[in-house]
Amino acid sequence: MSIIVAIKFPVPPAQANAALAANPGALAPLGEAMEKFGGKFLLRLEHDNEFIDLDEWPSLEDYQAFKAEAQAVIDAFEAALGTASTEEIWTAWRPDFS
């Protein structure tokens, strides 16, 4: 069973978009690490003054290994935004509707 990680950033989405536009390759190492540990970016939910990224991981252990490897990049991104994210981890399952 996989997990879904919801990562909440308490900043306006436009601020994050501007930070990424100023440094377009900043998150490339995150994508590489996600692929290495089997993570998939699913969706970004945006609201006036916050956004949430939803990622799927094969297991909690894979997500923790990703975080251990990518923490410096995550910290740099959050520093550029001037905030820290919070996360919630959910178990994912797909019901059989047949």
Secondary structure as UniProt FT lines:
FT   STRAND          3..9
FT   HELIX           13..22
FT   TURN            24..27
FT   HELIX           28..36
FT   TURN            37..38
FT   STRAND          40..47
FT   TURN            48..49
FT   STRAND          50..57
FT   HELIX           60..81
FT   STRAND          86..91
//
